[in-house]
């Protein structure tokens, strides 16, 4: 299980953080090159691979790779 966050695409809107049912994503403590606080992964072991973060990201900045993906 891995969550990829492309900081170059991320606008820092926080939708992924807000809608994650397990609160896996939290705001970064440092600014990206774009001047936003992108999400960072926290507590990856609690992720259920629901992919809500990936689906709601309007910037296509998040990709979830699950253990069962080929």
Secondary structure, DSSP 4 states (H G I P E B T S, - for coil): -EEEE-TTT-----HHHHH-TT--EEE-SS--TTSS--EEE--GGG-----HHHHH-TT--EEEE-TT--
